[in-house]
């Protein structure tokens, strides 16, 4: 049986990312908000990786037992004044952060009673002359008995 403890799940993701990315990121935190609105005003030290619980859903599997599916979104936020290509491709850029996230999470259970995390999709959200923001969507699952 898996306990639904979102704090523990988020903390496990953050710990795995910290171990893999280390000094590559200046901000690594749990986040729920409107990143577009917060981009200029929050004061994240960049580059940043923000872990967001994107949602969970369950489906009855048996009497008092449910299959739980959980989605996480990780935002990479890089500021590079040398242009959008530099923000993606140069050292410390978005592509390097996404590779580190893959190494830390893909096919990992993070010591929890969950299915290994699976990469669902990586997508660009913003690429301009200043910021490069990408989202990496991961999914996992568990069986929850009530």
C-alpha positions in Angstrom: 0.0 0.0 0.0 1.2 3.5 -0.9 0.6 6.4 1.3 -0.4 9.6 -0.5 1.9 12.2 1.0 2.5 14.9 -1.6 5.2 16.6 0.5 7.2 13.4 0.7 6.8 12.8 -3.0 7.9 16.4 -3.9 10.8 16.1 -1.4 12.0 12.9 -3.1 12.0 14.5 -6.5 13.8 17.6 -5.1 16.4 15.4 -3.4 17.1 13.4 -6.6 17.4 16.6 -8.6 19.8 18.2 -6.0 22.0 15.1 -6.1 22.2 15.2 -9.9 22.2 18.9 -10.7 24.0 20.2 -7.7 25.6 23.5 -8.5 24.2 23.7 -12.0 21.1 25.4 -10.6 20.8 28.3 -8.2 17.1 27.7 -7.4 15.6 24.3 -6.9 12.2 24.3 -5.2 8.6 23.2 -5.1 6.4 25.6 -6.9 2.7 26.2 -7.6 1.8 29.4 -9.4 1.8 31.3 -12.6 5.4 31.2 -13.8 4.8 33.8 -16.5 3.5 36.3 -14.0 6.3 35.4 -11.5 9.2 35.4 -14.1 10.1 39.0 -13.6 8.9 39.6 -10.1 9.7 36.6 -7.9 13.5 36.9 -7.9 14.5 33.4 -8.6 18.2 33.0 -8.8 18.7 31.5 -12.3 19.1 29.0 -13.7 16.2 27.5 -11.8 14.3 24.2 -11.8 10.8 24.3 -10.3 8.9 21.2 -9.4 5.2 21.3 -9.8 2.6 18.6 -8.8 0.5 18.8 -12.0 -2.3 16.5 -10.9 -3.4 13.1 -9.8 -6.2 10.8 -10.7 -7.4 7.5 -9.5 -9.3 4.5 -10.9 -10.8 1.7 -9.0 -8.8 -1.5 -9.4 -10.6 -3.7 -6.9 -12.7 -3.4 -3.8 -11.0 -0.6 -1.7 -8.0 -0.5 -4.0 -7.2 2.2 -6.5 -4.6 2.8 -9.2 -3.3 6.3 -8.7 -1.6 8.2 -11.5 0.5 11.2 -10.6 1.9 13.9 -13.0 4.8 16.2 -12.2 5.9 19.1 -14.3 9.5 20.4 -13.9 10.1 23.9 -15.3 13.6 24.9 -16.3 14.2 28.6 -16.3 17.4 30.0 -17.8 18.3 33.6 -18.4 20.8 34.2 -21.1 21.4 37.7 -22.5 23.3 36.4 -25.5 20.1 35.3 -27.2 17.7 32.4 -27.2 20.1 29.9 -28.8 22.6 30.4 -26.1 20.0 29.9 -23.4 19.2 26.5 -24.9 22.5 25.2 -26.1 25.4 26.7 -24.1 26.8 25.3 -20.8 24.2 25.7 -18.1 21.5 26.1 -20.7 18.1 24.5 -20.9 19.2 21.4 -22.8 21.9 20.6 -20.2 19.4 21.0 -17.4 16.8 18.7 -19.2 19.5 16.0 -19.6 20.3 16.2 -15.9 16.6 15.9 -15.0 16.3 12.9 -17.2 19.3 11.2 -15.5 17.9 12.0 -12.1 14.3 10.9 -12.6 13.6 8.7 -15.6 13.0 5.1 -14.6 13.5 6.0 -10.9 11.2 5.2 -8.0 13.1 7.6 -5.6 12.8 5.1 -2.8 9.1 5.4 -2.7 6.4 2.7 -3.3 5.7 4.0 -6.8 6.1 2.9 -10.4 9.3 4.3 -11.9 8.9 7.8 -13.2 8.4 8.0 -17.0 9.1 11.0 -19.2 5.9 12.0 -20.9 7.0 15.1 -22.8 9.5 17.9 -22.9 8.4 21.1 -24.5 9.5 24.7 -24.9 7.3 27.3 -23.2 9.3 30.5 -23.9 12.4 31.3 -25.9 13.1 35.0 -26.4 16.2 37.1 -26.3 16.4 36.8 -22.5 14.6 33.7 -21.1 14.5 30.1 -22.0 11.7 28.1 -20.2 11.0 24.5 -20.9 8.7 22.0 -19.2 9.5 18.4 -18.6 6.4 16.3 -17.8 6.8 13.1 -15.8 4.3 10.5 -14.7 4.3 7.8 -12.1 1.7 5.6 -10.5 1.0 3.6 -7.4 -1.6 1.3 -5.9 -3.5 2.8 -3.0 -5.5 0.5 -0.6 -8.2 2.1 1.5 
